[in-house]
């Protein structure tokens, strides 16, 4: 498939139409609000301020008439309810924050709005972004755009649900252990977890930079079309003088790469994942075959952390949760104390799990040593390749409250079906997700990792796979088939 898949246009296309005068920012805002209305059954939106949105659109039209062009002028965006938007509520799904109104924008939101974008809605999250199921005691459960009985994923599940329903043009999510990637995979959309430090986290709640997750979490763009990811990422990126991890690292041109020059590795199974579904493995192999057909040198490899046990002593999932709970959960419990013990059951279970052995400096530094050893080994194993393909999750979107791939688990939060996401998170690699197949009439994505700060390569590969395999057109075909059934 050549070019952007058919259907609702990409953000890049909408901006071109706005600049050409084919429609006004107000008309595009009204269209987007109407699509949000049509997707209300998803329960993906936690706040709208339509009057303010239309006023901002009118202001964008006035600027354009005065010749004051900006990169995103008049573009409607949705924003995950963990990032501050001045005057809007940032609850993060927690009763501890039910009445909190932000005084200022998060840095990435300020940059997007400064470039002319218009925030049209805040999107639902699990409590404190701490689950792969988007559900909380304030807004309730968000539904999958193709099947209301299934999850949209988490923690950026509200964003992915709206995108998967063609109700949002593009949006902003966050990712620690897979919070952009897993929902994108489940909902048939695209997203990228940038390298930690590419985008500042200033203005996010709950904050992670002063916790054991200090170098595991990041902010990234989500969309339906790959070309929209670098559009937003370029605006969001760069140091802000507040987040100590954020840096001014050049963002390479994703359009300047051809598959014929790439070395590509792929793996479609993992010894720590009890069962990766056939459709998930087939999607990875289809992606590898597509890049090989485009001229890339493709090699099947063992998982890059297959031999890391003797060095780090733990799997990526174990390391991720050991690092995030290094303080015994004290930081998180303080953050939600105002909720008075009223929590969603999944989050309550997480708080309980965090009460491990008494935290100590020795234990913290030992966990960090293991993380650094794991990171070095995985990067060494992948150094010869431009991009690495793998599953995102062990299977397509499960039913609400169930683990993916039908695997047994007493703890949906921590189980190994998300090992594929944790490998790249703990290794500190940027990773994009693009639809690559179908299983059980649900979209299946592929994860594309690259070296630190080589988001350009991950995005170039994602674009090539979008063109070869269909991208979001897969989702539209599934929606059409369901409606016709």
RALIN-V21534 format. One record per pair of residues at least 6 apart in sequence whose C-alpha atoms are under 7 Angstrom apart, sorted by the first residue. I is the first residue (numbers start at 1). J is the second residue. Records with the same first field share a line. If there is no record, write none. Layout:
# RALIN-V21534
I=J / J
This chain:
# RALIN-V21534
1=467 / 468 / 470
2=467
3=467
4=225
5=470 / 472 / 473
6=473
8=166
10=169 / 225 / 228
11=169 / 170 / 228
12=228
15=72 / 75
17=23
18=24 / 25
24=61
25=57 / 58 / 60 / 61 / 74
26=54 / 57 / 58
29=54 / 57 / 76
32=167 / 168
35=167
36=167
39=165 / 167
42=142 / 143 / 144 / 145
43=141 / 142 / 143
44=123 / 124 / 142 / 158 / 161 / 162
45=121 / 122 / 123 / 124 / 158
46=122 / 123 / 124 / 139
47=121 / 122
48=120 / 121 / 122
53=118 / 120
56=118
57=74
60=73 / 74
70=115 / 116
71=115 / 116
72=115 / 116 / 117
73=115 / 116 / 117
74=116 / 117 / 118
75=116 / 117 / 118
76=117 / 118 / 119 / 120 / 169
77=117 / 118 / 119 / 120 / 168 / 169 / 170 / 171
78=119 / 120 / 121 / 122 / 123 / 168 / 170 / 171 / 172
79=119 / 121 / 122 / 123 / 171 / 172 / 173
80=122 / 123 / 124 / 156 / 159 / 172 / 173
81=90 / 91 / 92 / 122 / 123 / 124 / 125
82=90 / 91 / 92 / 204 / 205
83=90 / 106 / 203 / 204 / 205
84=90 / 102 / 104 / 105 / 106 / 203 / 204
85=102 / 104 / 105 / 106 / 109
86=102 / 103 / 104 / 105
87=101 / 102 / 103
88=101 / 102
89=99 / 100 / 101 / 102
90=97 / 100 / 101 / 102
91=97 / 98 / 100
92=125 / 127 / 128 / 129 / 205
93=125 / 126 / 127 / 128 / 136 / 137 / 138
94=127 / 128
95=138 / 339
96=336 / 337 / 338 / 339
105=203
106=202 / 203 / 204
107=200 / 202 / 203
108=200 / 236
111=235 / 236
112=235 / 236
123=158 / 159
124=134 / 157 / 158
125=134 / 135 / 154 / 155 / 156 / 157 / 158
126=133 / 134 / 135 / 136 / 154 / 155
127=136 / 344 / 347
128=206
129=155
130=155 / 347
131=154 / 155 / 413
132=153 / 154 / 155 / 413
133=151 / 153 / 154 / 155
134=141 / 142 / 152 / 153 / 154 / 155 / 157
135=141 / 142
136=344
137=343 / 344
142=152 / 158
143=149 / 150 / 151 / 152
144=150 / 151 / 152 / 161 / 187
145=161 / 164 / 165 / 187
146=479
149=399 / 400
150=397 / 398 / 399 / 400
151=397 / 398 / 399 / 400
152=160 / 161 / 183 / 186 / 187 / 397
153=182 / 183 / 186
154=179 / 182 / 183
155=179
156=173 / 174 / 179 / 180 / 183
157=183
159=171
160=183 / 184 / 187 / 189
161=187
162=168
163=169 / 170 / 189 / 223 / 224
164=187 / 188 / 189
169=223
170=222 / 223 / 224
171=221 / 222 / 223
172=220 / 221 / 222
173=180 / 219 / 220 / 221 / 222
174=180 / 218 / 219 / 220
175=193 / 217 / 218 / 219
176=216 / 217 / 218 / 425
177=421 / 422 / 425
178=421 / 422
180=191 / 192 / 193
181=191 / 192 / 392 / 433
182=392 / 393
184=190 / 191 / 433
185=392 / 433 / 435 / 444 / 445
186=396 / 397 / 443 / 444
187=443
188=435 / 443 / 444 / 445 / 472 / 475
189=223 / 224 / 434 / 435 / 472
190=222 / 223 / 224 / 225 / 226 / 433 / 434
191=221 / 222 / 223 / 229 / 432 / 433
192=220 / 221 / 222 / 431 / 432 / 433
193=218 / 220 / 430 / 431 / 432
194=218 / 220 / 430 / 431 / 455
195=428 / 429 / 430 / 452 / 453
196=215 / 216 / 217 / 218 / 428
197=245 / 246 / 247
198=237 / 238 / 246 / 247 / 249
199=218 / 219 / 236 / 237 / 238 / 246
200=238 / 239 / 240 / 243 / 246
201=218 / 219 / 243
202=242 / 243
208=214
211=324
212=323 / 324 / 325 / 326
213=323 / 324
216=425 / 426
220=233
221=229 / 232 / 233
222=229
223=229
224=472
225=472
226=462 / 463
238=246 / 247 / 248 / 249
239=246 / 247 / 248
240=246
251=456
252=456
253=456
254=456 / 457 / 459 / 460
255=460
257=460
259=291 / 294 / 295 / 296
260=294 / 295 / 296
261=296
262=296 / 297 / 386
263=296 / 297 / 298 / 385 / 386
264=296 / 297 / 298 / 299 / 385 / 386 / 387 / 388
265=298 / 299 / 300 / 301 / 385 / 387 / 388 / 389
266=288 / 299 / 300 / 301 / 388 / 389 / 390
267=300 / 301 / 302 / 303 / 389 / 390
268=281 / 284 / 390 / 391
269=276
270=303
272=416
273=416 / 417 / 419
275=394 / 405
276=394 / 395 / 405
277=394 / 395 / 405
279=438 / 439
280=391 / 394 / 395 / 444
281=391
283=436 / 437 / 444 / 445 / 446
284=389 / 390 / 391 / 446
287=436 / 465
288=298
290=465 / 468
292=298
304=378 / 381 / 382
305=378
308=374 / 377
311=373 / 374
312=370 / 371 / 373 / 374
316=419 / 422 / 423 / 426
317=416 / 419 / 422
319=371
320=422 / 426
322=367
323=367
325=354
326=359 / 364
327=359
328=354 / 355 / 356 / 358 / 359
329=351 / 354 / 355
371=426
374=427
375=426 / 427 / 428
378=427
379=427
386=450 / 457
387=448 / 449 / 450 / 457 / 458
388=448 / 449 / 450
389=446 / 447 / 448 / 449
390=446 / 447 / 448
391=420 / 446 / 447
392=420 / 421 / 445 / 446 / 447
393=417 / 418 / 420 / 421
394=404 / 405 / 417 / 418
395=404 / 405
396=404 / 405 / 439 / 442 / 443 / 444
397=404
398=404
402=412
403=409 / 412
404=417
409=415
428=452
429=449 / 450 / 451 / 452
430=449 / 450 / 451 / 452 / 453 / 455
431=447 / 448 / 449 / 450 / 458
432=447 / 448 / 449 / 458 / 459 / 462
433=445 / 446 / 447 / 448
434=445 / 446 / 462 / 466 / 471
435=443 / 444 / 445 / 446 / 471 / 472
436=444 / 445 / 446 / 469 / 471
437=443 / 444 / 445
438=444
441=478
443=474 / 475
448=458
449=458
450=457 / 458
